[in-house]
Amino acid sequence: MTVPDSPAPAPAAAIDKEALRRKYREERDKRLRADGNDQYLRLEGRLAHYLDDPYTPFVPREPRTDHVGFAFIGGGFAGLVTGARLVEAGIGDVRIVEKGGGLGGTWYWNRYPGAQCDTAAMVYMPLLEETGHRPSEKYTHGPEILAHCERIGRQYGLAGQALFHTEVTGLAWDEARALWRIRTNRGDDFSAQFIGLGTGPLHVPKLPGIPGIATFRGHSFHTSRWDYGYTGGDPLGAPMTKLAGQRVALIGTGATAVQCVPHLARDSGELFVFQRTPSSVDVRDNAPIDPAWFERIATPGWQQRWLENFTDNQAGGSASEDLVQDGWTDLAHRIRAKIRGLPREQMTPQHMMAAFEDADHEKMEQIRARADAIVRDPETARKLKAWYRQLCKRPCFHDEYLQAFNRPNTHLVDTDGKGVERITERGVVVAGIEYPVDCIVYASGFEVGTEYRRRAGFDLVGRGGETLSDHWAQGMRSLHGIHVHGFPNAFFVQPTQGANLISNVPHNLSEAARTIAAIVRHALDVNAREVEATRAAEDAWIALLLSGAGMMIGSPDCTPGYYNNEGQDPGPRAKHNVGYPAGASAYFRYLDDWRRSGRFDGLAFR
């Protein structure tokens, strides 16, 4: 008899909700640390070698001292979609500045085995219709996504003008010339009429601050700099033959670990997975995309329809069908069904939040039961269960992760929330027990909760010498999450203070790109040298944002992670890290209407 991959959830009436809340609090409290984000190490000094690019050789070049129409900082999806929309609008003088050796951003760096999108490719990969690309799978793997980034760069002529292996060190507004001056670590000192910033939150790797981390005499690397020279294999999935007979440690059990553990388990002599907090791992149910089916559905405008449908299904829209049908939309359907089932007299915020909690409890009970159904060793299954609400940490979906722990060479070393005690010359110590290993792989993620200037590596200097960090000293301020008063001709491409749609970040970026292209085109058509959000418009937008209910994720009641600033009080500035009060779907409709009106209310063109 086969065991079902997705056990039916327990009904809410059968769940002891108070006991579950108590369990969640106990597990959270185990993991709370006074040092918060400071528990992680910045990769500098003796740790700087973890940042070396193992994929593309460094090529010397002469510094650039010229002028471009539009400079974009960051060569990931944000830079690619913005550059593409600018080119479509007849603005071809676009230069991307990228610290990696090529285009792709996150997908340039994350070439670890098993790297894969967690949101369905039909809505995750931008510009599919424009490039004519059909994803090969519902959840495509990293090499295909990287190749798609390169395809966009070629099609829109962005790659040839880009500066790679280049980091911005200075970005200042020249008021006399109404231009931005850009300086880099390669000696570049050039100007641009307009700039865009898409540095993203997931590009500065971090290491856990484990005592002794620099004393290890074996081999070690971060997952975003995978060393195939050591492991063998390649990003396409070829076996890592050099790990045969090797004892490998993986530190971290977040989304990256969930994807690479099955490959390490397959190829290592022995694999030790060191876990502080388990991820919730639901069914992925990946499958190839049928070419005949795709041809039928890929009629003009198909991807925009899919994007809107995906967002509508989880963000309060009016979709009558679910085109994507994944874990994100499933949770949204469960929540809405619970709320719609309330008697009319109980349609209050308090009862609706209770219904939300009931739906979450049922889903998480199902995910925990899945560990029991798949993992043969009961103790290992118990330790792989996530004791928190689903949106407390990044939800994961995978069809091979839990199964990997059935391999005799794969060992889960659960630290009961304490983390690794220390690292020695020979291995990893947990609870006083040393695990000798040949290699340590750090799946410890990226800096998220640190200040913008630290992550970007520079601070914008705007009108009158005001820095962005000063302008945002009391919290982020913007119009639509794109424009900032005092920083003319500068555009931010990111989700916060816009749709804030975390389940599919590229949708946020794509709508910002359309907006930026329309604004720049208009500015050039009316011979405006500058475009800037007015202070009144910025103030009004912030007031509107703060009238909403706030963030749906990041509760201090959650187990620590980057969603809730590692369980630490983020301070009053965090209240600005929200989205449009009416939801993501409403924001996208609002922005489209605002853009199409041609009035660009709230912006001053000079």
C-alpha positions in Angstrom: 0.0 0.0 0.0 1.4 3.4 -0.9 1.4 6.3 1.6 -0.3 9.4 0.2 2.1 12.3 -0.2 -0.4 14.8 1.1 -2.4 13.6 4.1 -5.8 15.1 4.6 -5.7 18.0 7.1 -7.3 17.6 10.5 -10.5 19.7 10.8 -10.1 22.8 12.9 -12.5 21.4 15.5 -10.0 18.5 16.1 -7.0 20.8 16.7 -6.2 21.9 20.2 -5.5 25.5 19.2 -4.3 26.6 22.6 -1.9 23.7 22.8 -0.6 24.5 19.3 -0.1 28.2 20.2 1.8 27.1 23.3 4.0 24.8 21.2 4.7 27.6 18.8 5.7 30.0 21.6 8.0 27.4 23.2 9.7 26.7 19.9 10.1 30.4 19.2 11.5 31.1 22.6 14.2 28.5 22.2 15.5 30.4 19.1 15.3 34.0 20.3 18.7 35.6 20.4 19.6 39.1 21.7 22.1 39.7 18.9 19.4 39.4 16.1 21.0 40.1 12.7 24.4 40.6 14.4 24.6 36.8 14.8 25.7 36.6 11.2 29.1 37.5 9.8 29.7 39.9 7.0 32.0 38.5 4.4 35.0 40.8 4.6 38.6 40.6 5.7 39.6 37.0 6.2 36.2 35.8 5.1 36.2 37.9 1.8 37.2 34.9 -0.2 33.7 33.5 0.2 32.6 36.2 -2.2 34.9 35.3 -5.1 33.2 34.6 -8.4 33.8 30.9 -9.3 31.8 31.1 -12.5 33.4 33.9 -14.7 37.0 35.1 -15.0 37.7 38.7 -14.1 38.5 40.7 -17.3 40.5 43.9 -16.9 39.1 47.0 -18.8 39.6 50.7 -19.0 37.5 52.9 -16.7 34.4 54.5 -18.3 34.1 58.3 -18.1 31.3 58.9 -20.6 27.6 59.6 -20.4 24.5 57.4 -20.8 20.8 58.1 -20.8 19.9 55.5 -18.2 22.1 53.6 -15.8 20.7 50.7 -13.8 22.4 49.3 -10.8 21.9 45.5 -10.7 21.7 43.0 -13.5 18.9 40.8 -12.1 15.3 40.7 -13.1 14.8 44.3 -12.0 17.4 45.6 -14.3 16.5 43.3 -17.2 12.8 44.1 -17.2 13.4 47.8 -16.8 16.0 47.8 -19.5 13.7 45.9 -21.8 10.7 48.2 -21.3 13.0 51.2 -21.8 14.2 49.8 -25.1 10.6 49.1 -26.2 9.9 52.8 -25.5 12.7 53.8 -27.8 15.3 54.5 -25.1 18.2 52.3 -26.0 21.0 54.0 -24.2 20.8 51.8 -21.1 23.9 50.7 -19.1 23.6 48.0 -16.4 26.2 48.0 -13.7 26.5 44.5 -12.1 28.9 43.1 -9.5 28.6 39.6 -10.9 30.3 38.4 -14.1 27.1 38.3 -16.1 23.4 39.0 -16.1 21.0 37.2 -13.9 21.3 38.6 -10.4 20.2 36.0 -7.9 20.2 33.4 -10.7 23.8 34.3 -11.7 25.0 33.5 -8.2 22.7 30.7 -7.2 24.0 27.7 -9.2 23.9 25.2 -6.4 22.6 21.7 -7.5 18.8 21.6 -7.6 18.4 25.4 -7.7 14.8 26.0 -8.9 12.1 28.7 -8.8 9.6 28.3 -5.9 6.9 30.1 -7.8 5.5 28.7 -11.0 7.6 29.6 -14.0 4.7 30.8 -16.1 4.4 33.8 -13.7 7.9 33.9 -12.2 10.0 34.3 -15.4 9.5 37.7 -16.8 9.1 38.6 -20.5 8.2 35.0 -21.6 5.7 36.2 -24.2 8.1 38.9 -25.5 11.0 36.5 -25.9 8.8 33.6 -27.1 10.2 31.2 -24.5 8.2 28.3 -23.2 9.3 27.1 -19.7 10.2 23.4 -19.7 8.7 22.7 -16.3 6.1 24.1 -14.0 9.0 25.0 -11.7 12.1 25.5 -13.9 15.6 24.9 -12.7 18.3 27.5 -12.3 20.2 27.0 -15.5 17.1 27.6 -17.6 16.3 30.8 -15.6 19.8 32.0 -16.0 19.7 31.3 -19.8 16.4 33.2 -19.9 18.1 36.2 -18.3 20.9 36.0 -20.9 18.2 35.7 -23.6 16.6 39.0 -22.4 20.0 40.7 -22.4 20.7 39.7 -25.9 17.3 40.4 -27.4 17.2 43.9 -25.9 20.8 44.7 -26.4 21.5 45.1 -22.7 24.4 42.7 -22.4 26.8 44.5 -24.7 26.5 47.8 -22.8 26.7 46.3 -19.3 29.7 46.7 -16.9 30.3 43.4 -15.1 32.3 42.6 -12.1 31.7 46.2 -11.2 30.4 47.6 -7.9 29.1 51.1 -7.4 30.9 53.1 -4.7 29.3 56.5 -5.2 26.0 57.8 -6.6 25.4 61.5 -6.4 23.1 64.0 -8.0 24.8 66.9 -9.8 22.4 69.7 -9.5 24.2 72.1 -11.9 24.1 69.6 -14.7 20.9 67.7 -13.7 22.7 64.4 -14.0 23.7 61.5 -11.8 27.4 60.9 -11.2 28.3 57.2 -10.8 31.6 56.0 -9.5 32.7 52.4 -9.2 35.5 50.2 -7.8 36.8 49.8 -11.3 37.7 53.5 -11.6 34.6 54.4 -13.6 33.3 58.0 -13.2 30.5 58.5 -15.7 27.1 60.3 -15.7 23.5 59.4 -16.5 20.4 61.4 -16.9 18.3 58.7 -15.2 19.2 55.9 -12.8 17.4 52.8 -11.6 18.2 50.8 -8.5 17.4 47.1 -8.3 20.0 45.7 -5.9 17.4 43.4 -4.3 17.4 41.9 -0.8 19.1 38.6 -1.7 22.5 39.3 -3.1 24.9 39.8 -0.1 25.8 36.4 1.3 26.2 35.9 5.1 27.7 33.3 7.3 26.5 32.2 10.7 28.6 33.7 13.5 29.8 30.3 14.8 32.9 30.3 17.0 35.9 28.8 15.2 34.5 29.2 11.7 37.8 30.4 10.4 39.8 27.5 11.9 38.3 24.7 9.8 41.1 23.1 7.8 38.8 21.3 5.3 37.1 22.8 2.4 34.1 25.2 2.7 32.0 27.5 0.6 28.7 29.3 0.5 25.9 27.9 -1.6 25.8 31.1 -3.7 29.4 30.4 -4.7 29.1 26.7 -5.3 32.5 25.1 -5.9 32.0 22.5 -8.6 35.8 22.3 -8.9 35.7 20.6 -5.5 32.4 18.7 -5.7 32.4 17.7 -9.4 29.2 17.9 -11.4 27.6 21.1 -12.8 24.5 23.2 -12.3 22.7 21.1 -14.9 22.6 18.2 -12.4 25.5 16.0 -13.4 26.6 13.8 -10.5 29.1 15.4 -8.1 31.4 12.5 -8.4 34.2 14.1 -6.3 32.1 13.9 -3.2 32.1 10.1 -3.3 33.6 9.0 0.0 33.5 12.5 1.4 31.9 13.5 4.7 29.9 16.7 3.9 28.3 19.1 6.4 25.4 21.4 5.3 24.7 24.2 7.7 21.2 25.7 7.2 17.8 24.2 6.4 16.0 27.1 4.6 14.8 27.2 1.0 18.3 26.7 -0.5 19.0 23.6 1.6 15.6 22.1 0.7 16.7 22.2 -2.9 20.3 21.0 -2.7 20.0 18.3 0.1 18.6 15.7 -2.3 21.7 16.1 -4.6 24.2 16.1 -1.8 22.5 13.1 -0.3 22.7 11.3 -3.6 26.4 12.0 -4.2 28.2 12.4 -0.8 29.8 9.6 1.1 28.0 10.9 4.2 25.9 14.0 4.5 25.2 15.7 7.9 22.4 18.3 7.7 22.7 20.7 10.7 19.3 22.2 11.6 18.4 25.0 13.9 14.8 25.4 12.6 13.1 23.1 10.1 11.4 24.5 7.0 7.7 23.8 6.2 8.0 21.6 3.1 4.8 21.1 1.2 4.1 19.3 -2.1 5.7 20.8 -5.2 4.3 18.4 -7.7 6.6 19.6 -10.5 6.0 18.4 -14.0 7.1 19.1 -17.6 5.0 21.7 -19.5 3.3 20.1 -22.5 4.2 22.0 -25.7 0.8 21.3 -27.3 -1.0 22.7 -24.2 1.3 25.7 -24.1 0.6 26.5 -27.7 -3.2 26.5 -27.0 -3.0 28.8 -24.0 -0.2 31.1 -25.2 -2.5 33.5 -27.1 -1.6 37.3 -27.2 -1.5 38.7 -23.6 -1.3 35.3 -22.0 1.4 36.0 -19.4 -0.2 39.2 -18.2 -3.5 37.3 -17.7 -1.6 34.6 -15.7 0.1 37.2 -13.6 -3.1 38.9 -12.8 -4.9 35.6 -12.1 -2.1 34.4 -9.7 -2.3 37.7 -7.8 -6.1 37.8 -7.8 -6.3 34.3 -6.4 -4.3 35.2 -3.3 -4.6 39.0 -2.9 -8.3 39.7 -2.8 -9.1 39.7 -6.5 -12.1 38.4 -8.3 -10.6 35.4 -10.2 -13.2 32.7 -11.1 -10.5 30.2 -11.8 -7.0 29.3 -10.6 -4.6 29.0 -13.5 -1.4 28.4 -11.5 -2.8 26.0 -8.8 0.1 26.0 -6.3 0.8 26.2 -2.6 0.4 29.9 -2.5 -3.1 29.9 -4.1 -4.1 26.9 -2.1 -3.5 28.7 1.2 -5.4 31.7 0.0 -8.3 29.5 -1.1 -8.4 27.9 2.4 -8.4 31.2 4.1 -11.2 32.7 2.0 -13.3 29.6 2.4 -13.0 29.8 6.1 -13.9 33.5 6.2 -16.8 33.0 3.7 -18.2 30.3 6.0 -18.6 32.6 8.9 -22.2 33.6 9.8 -23.0 37.1 8.8 -23.0 38.4 12.4 -19.4 37.1 12.8 -18.0 39.0 9.8 -15.8 41.1 12.1 -12.0 41.6 12.0 -11.6 39.5 15.1 -13.5 36.5 13.7 -11.9 36.8 10.3 -8.4 36.7 11.8 -9.5 33.6 13.9 -10.7 32.0 10.6 -7.4 32.8 9.0 -5.6 31.1 12.0 -7.9 28.0 11.6 -7.0 27.7 8.0 -3.3 28.0 8.8 -3.5 25.5 11.6 -5.1 22.9 9.2 -2.6 23.5 6.5 0.4 23.2 8.9 -1.0 20.1 10.5 -1.1 18.6 6.9 2.5 19.6 6.3 3.6 18.1 9.6 1.7 14.9 8.8 3.5 14.8 5.5 6.8 14.4 7.3 5.4 11.3 9.2 4.1 9.9 6.0 7.4 10.2 4.1 10.3 9.9 6.5 10.6 6.3 7.8 12.5 7.0 11.0 9.9 8.5 13.4 12.4 10.5 15.4 13.8 12.1 12.2 10.3 12.8 11.0 9.5 14.5 14.3 12.5 16.8 14.1 11.6 17.8 10.6 8.3 19.2 11.6 7.9 23.0 11.5 6.2 24.4 14.6 5.1 27.9 13.4 2.5 29.4 11.2 3.1 28.9 7.5 3.9 32.6 6.7 6.2 32.9 9.7 9.1 31.8 7.4 9.4 31.4 3.7 7.2 28.4 2.7 9.0 25.7 0.8 7.7 23.1 -1.7 9.7 20.1 -2.7 9.1 16.5 -3.7 12.6 15.0 -2.8 13.8 16.8 0.3 12.0 14.8 3.0 12.7 11.6 1.0 16.4 12.3 1.2 16.4 11.5 4.9 15.5 7.9 4.1 19.0 7.4 2.7 21.3 5.6 5.1 24.1 8.0 4.4 22.1 11.1 5.3 21.9 12.3 8.9 19.8 15.1 10.4 21.6 16.7 13.2 18.9 18.7 15.0 20.3 21.4 17.4 16.9 21.9 19.2 16.9 25.6 18.2 20.4 26.3 19.5 22.4 26.2 16.3 25.9 24.8 15.8 28.0 25.2 19.0 31.3 25.7 17.3 33.5 24.6 14.4 36.9 23.0 14.9 39.8 22.3 12.6 38.2 18.9 11.9 34.5 19.4 11.9 31.3 20.7 13.5 30.3 20.5 17.1 26.7 20.2 18.4 25.8 19.6 22.0 29.4 18.7 22.8 29.6 16.1 20.0 32.1 16.7 17.2 31.2 15.5 13.7 34.4 15.2 11.6 33.8 16.3 8.0 35.8 17.0 4.9 33.7 19.9 3.6 31.3 22.4 5.0 28.6 24.0 2.8 27.0 27.1 4.2 23.3 27.4 3.2 23.0 30.5 5.5 21.3 32.8 3.1 21.7 36.5 2.5 21.5 39.8 4.4 18.0 41.0 4.6 17.4 43.0 7.8 20.6 45.1 7.5 20.4 48.8 6.4 20.1 49.6 2.7 23.5 51.4 2.6 25.3 48.3 4.0 23.7 45.9 1.5 24.0 48.2 -1.5 27.6 49.2 -0.8 26.8 52.9 -1.4 24.5 55.7 -0.2 22.6 57.8 -2.7 23.3 61.6 -2.4 20.4 63.6 -3.7 19.3 67.2 -4.0 21.1 69.5 -1.5 23.5 66.8 -0.4 20.8 64.8 1.4 21.6 61.1 1.6 19.0 58.4 1.2 19.9 57.0 4.6 19.0 60.4 6.1 15.8 60.7 4.1 14.8 57.2 5.4 16.1 57.7 8.9 12.5 57.4 10.3 11.5 54.8 7.8 11.3 54.3 4.0 9.5 57.2 2.2 8.4 57.0 -1.4 5.6 57.5 -3.9 4.4 54.1 -5.2 7.6 52.5 -3.9 9.4 53.8 -7.0 10.0 57.6 -6.6 11.6 59.4 -3.6 11.3 63.2 -3.1 14.7 64.9 -3.2 16.2 62.2 -5.5 15.2 63.4 -9.0 15.5 61.1 -12.1 16.0 58.1 -9.7 13.7 55.0 -9.7 13.6 52.2 -7.2 12.5 48.8 -8.5 11.3 46.6 -5.6 8.1 45.6 -3.9 7.9 47.6 -0.6 5.4 50.5 -0.5 3.9 49.2 -3.7 2.1 45.8 -4.1 4.5 44.2 -1.6 3.6 40.8 -3.2 6.2 38.4 -1.7 4.8 35.3 -3.4 5.9 36.5 -6.8 8.4 39.4 -6.6 9.0 39.6 -10.4 5.4 40.8 -10.8 6.2 43.8 -8.7 9.3 44.5 -10.7 7.6 44.1 -14.1 4.9 46.7 -13.2 7.5 49.1 -11.9 9.5 48.7 -15.2 6.4 49.6 -17.3 5.9 52.7 -15.1 9.5 53.8 -15.4 9.6 53.4 -19.1 6.4 55.5 -19.5 7.7 58.2 -17.2 11.1 58.5 -18.9 9.5 58.5 -22.4 7.2 61.3 -21.3 10.1 63.3 -19.8 12.0 63.1 -23.0 9.0 63.9 -25.1 8.3 67.1 -23.2 12.0 68.0 -23.0 12.1 67.8 -19.1 15.5 67.4 -17.7 14.2 66.3 -14.3 11.3 64.3 -12.9 10.7 64.0 -9.2 8.0 63.1 -6.7 6.6 66.1 -4.9 6.9 66.2 -1.1 3.1 66.4 -0.8 2.6 63.3 -3.0 5.2 61.4 -1.0 3.6 62.5 2.3 0.1 61.5 1.0 1.3 58.1 -0.1 2.9 57.3 3.3 -0.3 58.4 5.0 -2.3 56.1 2.8 0.0 53.2 3.4 -0.1 53.7 7.2 -3.9 53.6 7.1 -3.9 49.9 6.3 -3.6 46.9 8.5 0.2 46.6 8.2 2.2 43.5 7.3 0.6 40.0 7.1 4.0 38.5 7.7 6.8 39.1 10.2 4.9 38.8 13.5 7.1 38.9 16.6 5.2 35.8 17.7 6.8 33.9 14.9 10.0 31.8 15.2 13.0 34.0 14.4 14.0 34.5 10.7 14.4 37.2 8.2 10.6 37.7 7.8 10.5 39.1 11.4 14.0 40.6 11.8 15.3 37.5 13.6 12.6 38.0 16.3 13.9 41.4 17.3 11.9 44.6 17.5 12.6 46.2 14.1 11.9 49.6 15.6 9.3 52.3 14.4 10.8 52.5 10.9 9.5 49.0 10.1 5.9 50.2 10.1 6.7 51.8 6.7 7.6 48.4 5.2 4.1 47.8 4.0 2.1 47.7 0.8 -1.0 49.2 -0.7 -3.8 48.9 1.9 -6.3 47.4 -0.6 -3.9 44.7 -1.6 -1.6 43.7 -4.5 -4.3 43.3 -7.2 -5.8 46.7 -6.3 -2.3 48.3 -6.4 -1.5 46.9 -9.8 -4.8 48.2 -11.2 -4.3 51.6 -9.6 -0.8 51.9 -11.0 -1.9 50.9 -14.5 -4.6 53.5 -14.4 -2.2 56.1 -13.1 0.3 55.3 -15.8 -2.2 55.2 -18.6 -3.7 58.6 -17.7 -0.6 60.3 -18.9 -0.9 62.9 -16.1 1.6 61.2 -13.7 -0.1 62.8 -10.7 2.4 63.5 -7.9 5.4 63.9 -10.2 6.9 67.2 -11.1 8.6 67.5 -14.6 11.0 70.4 -15.0 
